[in-house]
Amino acid sequence: MLFIFDMGGVVTNTFLLTQLYNKLNITTEDFYKICASGQKDIWNLFQTGKINPQQFWTQFNDRIAAAKDEKYSKVPVVENDLFRLYFHPSKNLETVSLIQQLKKKHRVVCGTNTIDSHWENHMERGDYAFFNQTYASNKIGCAKPDPHFFELILEAEQTAPEDAFFTDDRADNVAAAASLGIHAELFTSAAELTAKWQQYF
């Protein structure tokens, strides 16, 4: 059996961008609107490894400068990688324990949407060390909820969908995995997931 775990919101706490939005004097909705305002969505490019942090913030600054809406007039020029600066996740030790139990008999991997800034932090902290392998969107060039994200993992792991299990805290990602025949569970708590999967220990 293959078990695929999301990282943020499952193995570590969900990263809240509140501090970043406050720094930029911008709402969550407007942040992503700016990202998608040009010919290409720079958040998607960033998340799939097509651009690096410096390129992301340079293009973000350019799009803010070109925006005609007065509400963006108070957004400062970004000179540092705020995603790296404000990223301070903590581990969900109960989930880590579940992973360690499953690894005794099964292959357990991480399937995560991330960006270079957060990838570096997770690597430094050893968050991916719990897994046999990590499949990150910024490294494989594809992001959830695109079903191809899961197809790439299944191909790499040489595993049929019916022999794979997946958990994520986002319903759209769970639905995408389930559409391929993967046994997918919406993550609510480590205790609940452990109760469902303990039969595989």
LOVONU-953894 format. One record per residue: x, y negated, z of N, C-alpha, C in turn. Coordinates in pm, whole numbers, plus 32768, in hexadecimal, padded with zeros to 4 digits. Layout:
XYZXYZXYZ;...
end
This chain:
80548079800080008000800080587F818000;80267F1A7FC180697E987FBE80137E338007;804F7DEB806580097D8280AF80487CFB808C;7FF27C9E806280207C1980387FE77BB18099;803F7B6480D780167AFD813680347A7280FE;7FD57A18810D7FEE798A80F88049795A816A;808B78E9815980E078B481C48096784B8218;808077D281E180437766822D7FB477848255;7F96777982D57F10779583067EFC7826832C;7F61787983117F5A790883317FD279308387;804A7924834F80C47946839980F678CC83E8;80E3785783AE810077DB83F68082778583F6;80817721844D800D76C984538000767983D3;7F87765283B17F70760283387FB2757A8347;7FFE755182E1804274D082E37FE0746182C3;7FCD740783217F737396830D7FC0731F82D5;7F8A72E4826B7FCC7274822A7FA471ED8265;7F6171EE82D67F2E717183117F9B71098322;800E71318357807C70D3836D80AC709782EA;80B070EA828280DB70BB81FF8077705781C6;7FF6707881CF7F90701F819A7F906F9981E4;7FA56F9F82677FAB6F2382B680226ECE828C;80926F0F8272810A6EC9824580F26E8481BF;80A66EC78168808D6E9280E280146E3580DA;7FCA6E2A81497F4E6DD981497EEE6E0780DB;7ED96E8B80D77E8A6EC5806B7E366F3980A2;7DC66F5380647D726FC3808F7DA170438049;7D7570B4807E7D96713480407D6471387FAF;7CE9710E7F9C7CAC71107F167CFB70B97EB5;7D2270417EE27D6A6FE77E897DF870177E6C;7E35705D7ECC7EBB70957EB77EB870F67E41;7E5971527E437E5171B57DD77E1F71777D55;7DD1710A7D617DA270C47CEA7E1970837CA1;7E7470497CF07EEC700D7CB67F43707A7C76;7F4F70EC7CBA7FA0715A7C847F6C71887BFC;7EE871847BEB7EAB71B57B6F7E9071467B0A;7EBE70CC7B257E9770597AD37EE0704E7A4E;7F5070907A3E7F9B708679C17F7770F57961;7FD1710D79027FBA7178789F7FBC720278E1;800D7210794B8015728E7991800672777A28;7FCE72DA7A6B7FBB72D37AFC804172F07B3F;807E728A7B7C8103729E7BB4810172F77C31;808E73017C768088735D7CE8809273EE7CB6;804C740D7C4A805474937C1180E174B07BDF;811E744E7B9E81A8745F7B6E820774787BE3;81F374307C508247743D7CC7823374C77D07;81B774F07D128195756D7D5581C275E87D06;81D175D97C8581FC76497C32828F763E7C09;82D975E67C4B836875DD7C388396759A7BB9;833B75537B75835E75127AF783AB748E7B0D;839674507B8283DF73D77BA6840E73E47C36;8478739B7C5984AF73A07CE18478732C7D34;849673277DB6845E72BC7E0B847D722E7DDA;84F872177DAE851C71927D7E84C9716B7D04;84B871C87CAA846871AD7C3283D571957C56;83A371E37CB7831871CE7CE2830471417D17;835971177D74834470947DB2836070217D51;83BC70347CF383D46FCE7C8D83586FBB7C38;831B702A7C0E82A170217BBD822B6FEE7C0E;822670137C8D81BB6FE17CE481C76F497CF0;82406F167D0A82566E867D14822E6E3F7C93;82526E7B7C2282316E3F7BA081996E387B8C;81536E9E7BB580C26EA17BA2807B6E3F7BFF;80B06E2F7C7680796DCB7CD3808E6D3F7C98;81066D267C6381266CA37C2980CD6C847BB1;80A66CEB7B6880546CD87AF07FBE6CD37B10;7F9B6CFC7B877F0C6CFF7BAD7ED56C717BB7;7E5E6C5D7B817E236BD77B807DC76BBE7BF8;7DA56C287C3F7D4B6C1C7CB07D916BD67D25;7D526B717D5D7D8B6B217DC87DA86B757E44;7D606BE27E587D736C337ED27DFE6C737ED9;7E446C787E687ECB6CB27E697F386C497E81;7F116BCE7E937F736B627EA17FC76B6C7F21;7F926BB27F867FDA6BC08005802A6C418010;802C6C8F7FA4807B6D0A7FA5810E6CE67F91;81656D087FF081F26CE57FE5823C6D3C7F7F;82AC6D0C7F5083016D5C7EF883406DCA7F4D;83336E457F2183696EB77F6E83FA6ECD7F47;84526EC77FAA84E16ED77F90851A6F587FCC;84CA6F9D801E84F5701A805D848F7087803D;84BA7103804A845C717280348405718380B0;8390714880AD833871498121830571D6813F;82FA722B80DB82CE72B580F2833472FF814A;83B272E38137841D73228187842372E18211;8414725F821384247212828E83BA723482F6;833F724982C982CF725B832682A472ED8338;82F0734A830282C873D783068301741D8382;82A9743E83E082D4747D845D827474EF8482;8275755C8437821875CA84528242761C84CD;81E276658505820076C1857281C9774A854D;820877B3857D81E2783B85598165786985A4;811478B8856080A578FF859E80DC798885C6;81027997864381487A0F867080F17A8C8668;806E7A7C867380147AEF866580167B2485D6;801B7ACA857580247AF584E980AA7B3884CE;81137B00850581987B3A84F681997BCA852C;81587BDE859E814F7C6385D981067CC5857D;809A7C95853D804E7CE884DE80A77D0F8468;80F27CB18434814C7CCC83C581B27D3783EA;81EA7D2A8461824F7D8A848E82147E16849E;81987E1D84CB81557E9F84D8813F7EDF844F;810F7E9083EF80F47EC3836981737EEE8321;81E17EA7833A825F7EC482F582997F4C831A;826B7F858387829D800883AF82768075834B;8208805E830481D780C382A681BF808E8219;81BD8009820981947FCF818981F27F5F815C;81E37F3B80E0822B7EC880A881D87E4B80C7;82177DE7810481D17D6C8129821A7CF480ED;81D27CA5809E82107C33805981C37BB38076;82027B44805881C27AC18067819F7A8C7FDC;81227A5E7FCC80F67A1F7F4F80C679947F72;8117792F7F5680FC78AA7F8B8106783B7F23;80B077D87F2E80BF775B7EE3811877007F36;818476D27EFC81DB76797F478226761D7EE8;827175C27F2082C375637ED58352756E7F08;83B1753D7EBA843E754A7EE1845875167F6D;841A74A87F91843174688013840E74C88084;839E750E80788371756A80E183B975F080D8;83D9761B805E84257696804B84AA768F8098;84EF7620808A856F760F80CD855F76188165;84F775D9819984DF75DB822984C076688259;846976AE821284487738823784C477928232;851A777D81CF859477CC81C485F077B2823B;85FE773582608652771282D3861F77508354;859A77578361855C778C83DA8551782483DB;856A78638368856078F4835F84D279288357;847478D4832A83E778FC832683CB796982BF;841E79718256840879D781F0844D7A5B8213;849E7A5A827C84EB7AD182A184947B4382D4;84177B2482F783BC7B8C8326838F7BE882B5;83A07BBC8239836A7C0381C583D37C52817A;83A57CB8813083FD7D0280D784237CAD805E;83C97C51803783E07BFB7FC483847B817FCF;83AE7B127F9483597A9A7F9183427A6F7F01;82C37A587EE0829C7A257E5D8261799B7E72;82B079357E54828878AA7E6C826B78647DE8;820278137DE781D677D17D6C8244777F7D2A;8297773E7D7C830176E97D448372773A7D07;837277BD7D2183DA78147CEA83A8786B7C76;8327788F7C7982F378E67C0E82A678987BA4;829778137BB9825B77BE7B5281C677C97B43;818277FA7BA980F1780B7BA380BA77FE7C31;804477C17C3F800D77A87CC47F8077DE7CD2;7F5E78067D4B7ED3782B7D6D7E7C77AF7D5E;7DFF77BC7D357DB278387D237DB678767C98;7E1778537C487E2478927BC47E3779297BD8;7DDE797C7BA27DEC7A0E7BB37E737A447B83;7EB179FC7B247F327A297AF07F9D7A2C7B5D;7F8C79DA7BC37FE779DA7C367FEE7A667C72;7F797AA27C837F717B287CBE7F9D7B937C5A;7F807B7D7BDB7FAC7BDB7B7580447BE57B72;80877B757B8481197B747B86814E7BC57BFC;810E7BB67C7081397C017CE781227C967CD4;80AD7CBB7CA1808F7D487C8B80F07D857C26;81117D387BBF81707D687B5B81F97D7F7B9A;82277D1C7BE782AB7D257C2782B27D987C8B;82437DAE7CD0823F7E177D3782157E9E7CFF;81F17EA27C7D81C57F1D7C3B81547F5F7C8C;80F17F0D7CAB80827F397CFF7FFD7F1C7CB9;7FA17F7B7CBF7F1B7F677C877EC97F0F7CE5;7E6D7EC07CB17E1C7E677D067DD67EAF7D79;7DA37F297D5E7D5A7F717DC57DB37FA27E37;7E377F9A7E237E957FC17E8B7ED27F497ED1;7E9A7ED47EB77ECF7E587EF17E6A7E147F4B;7E9C7DD47FB27E4C7D8880117E847CFA8019;7E2A7C99802A7E557C0D802C7E057BBF8093;7E497B6180D77E027B0781327E337A798121;7DD47A1B812C7DEF798D81177D85793F8164;7DA678C6818C7D43787481D37CED78208177;7D03782C80F47CB277E380927C5978448047;7BD7782780457B75787F80067B8B788C7F6F;7BB678217F2C7BCA78297E9B7C3D78887E77;7CA4788B7ECB7D1378E77EB27CE979787ECB;7C99798C7F327C667A117F517C0F7A447EDE;7BB979EC7EAA7B617A117E3B7BB17A357DBE;7C1D79EB7DA57C707A067D2F7CB07A8F7D38;7CE17AB27DAE7D1E7B367DC17CB57BA47DB3;7C417B8D7DEF7BD57BF17DEA7BA57C097D5B;7BAE7BA17D077B7F7BAF7C7C7BD27C147C2E;7C4A7C317C5F7CA17C937C1C7C927D1E7C59;7C437D297CC27C337DAA7D047C897DBE7D7E;7CD07D537DA77D217D577E217CC47D4F7E9A;7CE27D9A7F027C947D937F7E7CBB7D107FC5;7C657CAE7FBE7C887C287FEF7C367C018069;7C787BC780CC7C387B9E81497C537B0B8164;7BE97AC081837BFA7A3581AC7C337A358239;7CA479F4824C7CE579F282D07CA0798E832C;7C7379BE839E7C38796884057C8A796C8484;7CBE79E384A47D1679F185197D667A72850A;7DD97A75854A7E2D7AEC85467DE77B61858A;7D9E7B4585F47D587BAE863F7CEF7BF285E7;7CA37BA2859C7C3A7BDA85457C787C2C84D5;7CE37BF984997D237C41842B7D647CC2845D;7D9F7CBD84D37DDC7D34850D7D737DA18523;7CFD7D7985527C907DD985677C677E1C84E5;7C6B7DD184757C437E0783F37CAF7E6083B6;7D2D7E3F83D07D9B7E84838E7DE77EE783E6;7DC27EF584647E0E7F4A84BE7E097FDE8494;7DA6800284447D9E808C84147E1480B183BA;7E5B804B83897ECC806383307F528066837A;7F4E805583FF7FCB8056844B800780E48449;
end
